[in-house]
Amino acid sequence: MATDRYGHDVYNGTAEATAHLDRAVEALLFFRPEVAGAADDLIEAAPAAPLAHAFAAYLGVLGAEPTAAAEARRRFDGFVSGLDLTALPLRERLHTAAAGSLLAGDLRRGSALLEELTVARPRDALALFVGHQLDFLTGDALRLRDRIGGALSAWDEDDPHRGPLLGMYAFGLEESGHYAHARDTGAAAVERNRHDVWAIHAVAHTYEMQGRFADGTAYLDARADDWSDGTFLTVHTWWHYALYALEAGHTETALGIYDAALHNEDSRGVAMELLDAAAMLWRFHLARSEQARRWEALADAWTARADPPFYAFNDVHAVMAYVGAGRTGEARRLIADRRRWLSEPAARAVTNHAMTADVGLPVCEALVAHAEGDHATVMALLWPLRRRLHEFGGSHAQRDALQKTLLDAALRSGRHDEARVLISERTALRPDSPYNWLSRARLADSLGDAVRAAAARDRAGRLGRSGDLTSDRF
């Protein structure tokens, strides 16, 4: 029986197939587009290998693309029809069961099965990576950290394949608030492999979460050749760069990145990229900088997808685009469609049901209310959810657009006590963030305290100037 590079036998695999598996896993770990071709080669070389079909199923789910998931489910169901799972070795049995659960929409069961697998096989890089991504999609920061942390002791310090594990662990650490440890761990991963874009991305998150946008810009500039082109994370890392620019007050730089990297006529139209574009433009919307042409093009891209209910996080960003473009009718139709879907008995079996009912729809309704100037309704919907937003997935940095929406509504509706609390929370975590000090100035203005408002604006200006960008890319 053939053995993969991590020391596992591959059931019904050949030496050729195992070489394709190793190549596919490596491409997956480093977010390289050639993963799809390697997975196809794997199935062609070993059509009876359960691991090959589980791998293809994972690819169909992890992009959060309903069309890809439906096609993957059709192919996977054809393979497992009549397959006796109990006759498979433990690794293949759990991978096959996990893949089937994910394709059926039960992300949490699939996650649990992969966690069971990594307890028994902590060197299964595929199980670790897919589980880690599921933790991200479901917003489970502790599992994002501990799934990887629990396996690290099985990978020796000098193991040549330990690097990507460190990159994943760095992201879990960052989402759990361990910023210094996350930066050090991510740096160690990048030192092992400078093309580890997930590790670079994890370090970028630490700077974002601490408001250290000048450091973040310098970090990405120094490694631009390693992340700025040719990976599945390229657009998302440009999004982080644009966030730094926006925080520093360099709006033209942020818009230049938007047009060149986040969304343009050559964009692929995949959900993960469209939601980055929506989240960026929404920040402009909150700053009262309307971008009508960009919103219209983005709303068209979401409309062209005509997505069924699949992932509430996507739905929220589609509604952002519709609202930003002034197309609240489309936003309301999407909301109504999801409400109908929630009433269907079959919907209750999928993870997205709770994500949609508990978080997704209230957030969508809050976005529509914000666009209509009904800030009391925004407060009523988002204030109870502000510590639960992680339940529908994404990262802290991505969900911050919603936290800023809540703060904006508090300021606009004269809810001074709530605004003070939100600003205080943000400033305690990110004392060097110009946005936080500008928000403090807005609150002081509302209270008629011109002296405090001027002082806060002055501090925001000094912080912005200290973060002048060094890059001349845009």
C-alpha positions in Angstrom: 0.0 0.0 0.0 1.3 3.5 -0.9 2.2 5.9 1.9 1.9 9.7 1.8 4.6 12.1 2.9 3.1 12.4 6.4 3.4 8.6 7.0 -0.2 7.5 6.3 -1.2 4.5 4.1 -3.5 5.5 1.3 -6.3 2.9 0.9 -6.7 1.8 -2.7 -4.0 4.2 -3.7 -0.9 3.7 -5.9 2.5 5.3 -5.7 1.4 7.6 -8.6 -1.9 8.5 -6.8 -0.1 9.2 -3.6 2.3 11.6 -5.3 -0.7 13.5 -6.7 -2.2 13.5 -3.2 0.9 15.0 -1.7 1.0 17.6 -4.4 -2.7 18.4 -3.9 -2.3 18.8 -0.1 0.7 21.0 -0.5 -1.1 23.3 -3.0 -4.1 23.4 -0.6 -1.9 24.3 2.4 -0.4 27.2 0.4 -3.7 28.3 -1.4 -2.3 27.6 -4.8 -4.8 27.4 -7.7 -3.1 24.2 -9.0 -4.9 22.3 -6.3 -7.8 21.7 -8.5 -5.7 20.0 -11.2 -3.8 18.0 -8.7 -7.1 16.7 -7.2 -8.4 15.7 -10.7 -5.1 13.9 -11.3 -5.5 12.1 -8.0 -9.0 10.8 -8.8 -7.9 9.7 -12.3 -4.9 7.8 -10.9 -7.0 6.2 -8.1 -10.7 6.2 -8.8 -11.4 3.7 -6.1 -9.6 5.7 -3.3 -12.0 7.2 -0.8 -9.4 9.9 0.1 -9.4 11.1 -3.5 -13.1 11.6 -3.5 -13.2 13.2 0.0 -10.5 15.6 -1.2 -12.6 16.7 -4.2 -15.7 17.0 -1.9 -13.7 19.3 0.4 -12.8 21.6 -2.5 -16.4 21.8 -3.4 -17.3 23.1 0.1 -14.5 25.3 1.3 -15.0 28.0 -1.3 -18.5 28.7 0.1 -19.8 28.5 -3.5 -23.3 26.8 -3.8 -22.8 25.7 -7.4 -19.5 24.1 -6.7 -20.9 22.3 -3.6 -23.9 21.0 -5.6 -21.6 19.6 -8.3 -19.3 18.1 -5.7 -22.2 16.4 -3.9 -23.5 14.9 -7.2 -20.1 13.3 -7.9 -19.5 12.2 -4.3 -22.9 10.6 -4.0 -22.1 8.6 -7.1 -18.9 7.3 -5.5 -20.3 6.4 -2.1 -23.5 4.7 -3.4 -23.2 1.1 -2.2 -19.9 1.8 -0.4 -19.5 0.0 2.9 -18.0 2.6 5.2 -17.5 0.1 8.0 -15.0 -1.8 5.8 -12.7 1.2 5.4 -9.7 2.0 7.5 -10.2 4.6 10.2 -8.7 7.5 8.2 -10.7 6.8 5.1 -13.9 6.1 7.0 -13.8 9.4 8.9 -12.7 11.5 5.8 -15.6 10.0 3.8 -18.1 10.6 6.6 -16.9 14.1 7.1 -17.0 14.9 3.4 -20.6 13.5 3.2 -21.7 15.7 6.2 -20.2 18.8 4.7 -21.9 18.2 1.4 -25.2 17.7 3.2 -24.7 21.1 4.8 -23.9 19.9 8.3 -20.6 21.8 8.8 -20.5 21.2 12.6 -20.8 17.4 12.3 -18.1 17.4 9.6 -15.9 19.5 11.8 -16.4 17.1 14.7 -15.6 14.1 12.6 -12.4 15.7 11.4 -11.5 16.6 15.0 -12.0 12.9 15.9 -9.7 12.0 13.1 -6.9 14.4 14.2 -7.0 13.0 17.7 -6.2 9.6 16.2 -4.0 10.9 13.3 -2.5 14.2 14.4 -0.2 14.3 11.3 -3.1 14.2 8.8 -2.5 17.6 7.3 -5.6 17.4 5.1 -7.9 16.8 8.0 -6.2 19.6 10.0 -6.5 22.1 7.1 -10.1 21.3 6.3 -11.1 21.4 10.0 -9.3 24.7 10.4 -11.2 26.2 7.5 -14.4 25.0 8.9 -13.6 26.6 12.2 -13.2 29.8 10.2 -16.4 29.4 8.3 -18.3 28.8 11.5 -16.6 31.6 13.5 -15.3 29.2 16.1 -12.1 30.9 17.4 -11.2 28.5 20.1 -11.3 25.5 17.8 -9.5 27.5 15.2 -6.7 27.7 17.7 -6.9 24.5 19.6 -7.5 22.1 16.8 -4.0 22.9 15.5 -2.5 23.5 18.9 -3.6 20.0 19.9 -1.8 18.4 17.0 1.5 20.4 17.1 3.3 18.1 19.5 3.1 15.3 16.9 5.2 17.5 14.5 8.8 17.7 15.5 10.5 21.2 15.5 12.7 20.2 12.6 9.9 18.5 10.7 10.1 20.0 7.1 6.3 19.9 7.0 5.6 21.8 10.3 5.6 25.2 8.7 2.0 25.3 7.4 0.8 24.0 10.8 2.4 27.1 12.4 0.7 29.3 9.9 -2.7 27.9 10.8 -1.9 28.0 14.5 -1.0 31.7 14.1 -4.4 32.5 12.7 -6.2 30.6 15.5 -4.1 32.5 18.0 -4.9 35.8 16.5 -8.7 35.2 16.4 -8.4 34.2 20.1 -6.7 37.4 21.0 -3.1 36.2 21.5 -1.6 38.8 19.2 2.1 38.8 20.1 2.2 34.9 20.1 0.3 34.9 16.8 2.8 37.3 15.3 5.8 35.3 16.5 4.2 32.1 15.3 3.3 33.5 11.9 6.8 34.9 11.5 8.2 31.5 12.2 6.0 29.9 9.6 7.0 32.5 7.0 10.7 32.0 7.9 10.3 28.3 7.0 8.4 29.2 3.7 8.2 32.7 2.5 5.2 31.8 0.3 3.0 30.7 3.3 0.3 33.2 2.5 -2.0 31.9 5.3 0.8 32.8 7.8 1.4 36.2 6.2 -2.4 36.8 6.3 -2.4 35.8 10.0 0.2 38.3 10.9 -1.7 41.0 8.9 -4.7 40.3 11.0 -2.7 40.9 14.2 -1.8 44.4 13.0 -5.4 45.1 12.0 -6.8 44.0 15.4 -4.4 46.2 17.3 -4.8 49.2 15.1 -1.1 49.0 14.1 -1.8 49.9 10.5 1.6 51.4 9.8 3.3 48.2 10.9 0.9 46.2 8.9 1.5 48.2 5.8 5.3 47.8 6.2 5.0 44.1 6.8 3.0 43.5 3.6 5.2 45.8 1.6 8.3 43.9 2.7 6.7 40.6 1.5 4.7 41.8 -1.5 6.3 39.5 -3.9 5.2 36.5 -1.8 1.5 37.3 -1.5 0.4 39.9 -4.0 -0.3 37.6 -7.0 -1.3 34.1 -7.9 -3.0 32.6 -4.8 -6.5 32.2 -3.6 -5.6 34.7 -0.8 -4.3 37.4 -3.1 -7.5 39.5 -3.2 -8.1 39.0 0.5 -4.6 40.2 1.5 -5.0 43.2 -0.8 -8.2 43.9 1.2 -6.2 44.0 4.4 -3.8 46.4 2.7 -6.7 48.6 1.7 -8.0 48.6 5.3 -4.7 49.9 6.5 -4.8 52.6 3.9 -8.3 53.6 4.9 -7.5 53.7 8.5 -4.6 56.1 7.8 -6.9 58.4 5.8 -5.5 57.4 2.4 -8.8 57.0 0.7 -7.5 57.3 -2.8 -5.0 54.5 -2.1 -7.8 52.3 -0.7 -10.0 53.0 -3.8 -7.0 52.3 -6.1 -6.6 48.9 -4.5 -10.3 48.3 -4.7 -10.4 49.0 -8.5 -7.2 47.1 -9.2 -7.6 44.1 -6.9 -10.9 43.8 -5.1 -13.4 44.2 -7.8 -13.2 45.1 -11.5 -14.5 43.8 -14.8 -11.9 41.0 -14.7 -12.8 39.8 -11.2 -13.8 36.1 -10.9 -17.1 36.8 -9.2 -16.5 34.3 -6.4 -18.3 34.9 -3.1 -15.1 35.2 -1.0 -13.9 38.1 -3.2 -17.2 39.8 -3.6 -17.7 39.9 0.1 -14.3 41.6 0.6 -15.4 44.2 -2.0 -18.7 44.8 -0.2 -17.1 45.0 3.2 -14.6 47.6 1.9 -17.3 49.8 0.2 -19.5 49.6 3.3 -16.8 51.3 5.3 -16.9 54.1 2.7 -20.7 54.2 3.1 -20.4 54.5 6.9 -17.9 57.4 6.3 -20.6 59.0 4.1 -18.3 58.6 1.0 -20.8 57.3 -1.5 -19.4 55.2 -4.4 -22.4 54.9 -6.6 -20.5 53.5 -9.7 -18.6 50.9 -7.7 -21.7 49.9 -5.7 -23.7 49.4 -8.9 -21.1 47.1 -10.5 -20.8 45.1 -7.3 -24.6 44.7 -6.9 -24.8 43.5 -10.5 -22.1 40.9 -9.7 -24.1 39.6 -6.7 -27.4 39.6 -8.7 -25.7 37.5 -11.5 -24.9 34.8 -9.0 -28.6 34.2 -8.0 -27.4 32.2 -5.0 -29.8 29.9 -3.1 -29.6 29.8 0.7 -26.1 28.4 1.4 -24.0 30.6 3.7 -25.5 33.5 5.7 -22.2 35.4 5.7 -22.4 35.6 1.9 -26.0 36.8 2.1 -25.1 39.7 4.5 -22.5 41.0 2.0 -24.9 40.7 -0.9 -27.4 42.8 1.0 -24.6 45.3 1.7 -24.1 45.6 -2.0 -27.8 46.0 -2.8 -28.2 48.6 -0.1 -25.1 50.5 -1.1 -26.4 50.6 -4.7 -29.8 51.9 -3.5 -31.4 48.7 -4.6 -33.2 48.0 -1.3 -35.9 46.1 -3.2 -33.4 43.4 -4.1 -32.2 43.3 -0.5 -35.7 42.8 0.7 -36.3 40.0 -1.8 -33.3 38.2 -0.6 -34.4 38.5 3.0 -37.9 37.3 2.1 -36.5 34.3 0.2 -34.3 33.3 3.2 -37.3 33.6 5.5 -39.3 31.2 3.3 -36.4 28.8 3.3 -36.1 28.8 7.1 -39.7 27.5 7.3 -38.8 24.4 5.1 -38.4 21.3 7.3 -35.2 20.2 5.4 -33.5 23.5 6.1 -33.3 22.6 9.8 -30.7 19.9 9.1 -28.0 22.3 7.8 -25.7 24.5 9.8 -26.7 27.5 7.8 -30.2 27.4 9.2 -29.1 28.7 12.6 -26.6 31.0 11.1 -29.3 32.6 9.0 -32.1 32.7 11.6 -30.0 33.8 14.6 -27.6 36.2 13.0 -27.8 36.5 9.2 -31.3 37.8 8.8 -31.2 40.3 11.7 -28.0 41.7 10.3 -29.5 42.0 6.8 -32.5 43.8 8.2 -30.2 46.1 10.2 -28.3 47.0 7.0 -31.6 47.9 5.2 -32.7 49.9 8.2 -29.4 51.8 8.3 -29.8 52.7 4.6 -33.2 54.1 5.3 -32.0 56.1 8.3 -33.9 54.0 10.8 -31.1 53.9 13.3 -33.3 52.9 16.2 -34.1 49.7 14.4 -30.4 49.1 13.7 -29.7 49.5 17.4 -32.6 47.1 18.3 -31.3 44.5 15.9 -27.5 44.7 16.4 -27.0 45.6 20.0 -28.2 42.2 21.3 -26.0 40.5 18.6 -22.8 42.4 19.1 -21.1 39.6 21.0 -22.7 36.8 18.9 -21.8 37.9 15.4 -19.1 35.3 15.3 -21.8 32.6 15.1 -22.3 33.1 11.4 -18.6 32.9 10.5 -15.8 35.1 9.3 -13.0 36.8 11.2 -13.0 39.6 13.7 -11.6 41.9 11.0 -14.4 41.0 8.6 -17.2 41.4 11.2 -15.9 44.8 12.3 -17.9 46.4 9.5 -21.0 45.3 11.4 -19.6 46.6 14.7 -18.9 49.9 13.0 -22.5 49.9 11.7 -23.8 49.6 15.2 -21.5 52.4 16.5 -22.6 54.6 13.6 -26.3 54.0 14.4 -25.7 54.7 18.1 -24.1 58.0 17.3 -26.7 59.0 14.7 -29.6 58.1 16.9 -28.3 60.0 20.0 -27.8 56.8 22.0 -24.9 58.4 23.8 -24.4 55.9 26.6 -24.2 52.9 24.1 -21.9 54.9 21.8 -19.6 55.7 24.7 -19.4 52.0 25.7 -18.7 50.9 22.1 -16.0 53.6 21.6 -14.5 52.8 25.0 -14.3 49.0 24.1 -12.7 49.8 20.8 -10.2 52.3 22.1 -9.1 50.0 24.9 -8.2 47.4 22.4 -6.9 49.7 19.6 -5.6 52.9 21.2 -3.7 53.9 18.1 -6.7 53.7 15.7 -7.6 57.0 14.2 -11.1 55.7 13.5 -11.7 55.2 17.2 -10.6 58.7 18.1 -12.7 60.2 15.3 -15.6 58.3 16.7 -14.8 59.8 20.1 -14.8 63.2 18.5 -18.3 62.6 17.0 -19.6 61.6 20.4 -18.1 64.7 22.0 -19.7 66.9 19.3 -23.1 65.3 20.0 -22.7 66.2 23.7 -21.6 69.7 22.9 -18.1 69.3 24.2 -16.1 71.1 21.6 -12.8 70.9 23.6 -12.9 67.1 23.8 -13.9 66.8 20.2 -11.0 69.0 19.0 -8.5 67.0 21.2 -9.8 63.7 19.8 -9.6 64.9 16.2 -6.1 66.2 16.8 -5.0 62.8 18.2 -6.7 61.0 15.2 -4.8 63.3 12.8 -1.4 62.6 14.5 -2.0 58.9 14.5 -3.0 59.0 10.8 0.1 60.9 9.9 2.3 58.4 11.8 0.9 55.8 9.5 1.8 57.3 6.2 2.1 54.5 3.6 5.5 53.6 2.3 4.3 51.8 -0.8 4.0 53.4 -4.2 2.0 50.6 -5.7 -1.2 52.8 -5.9 
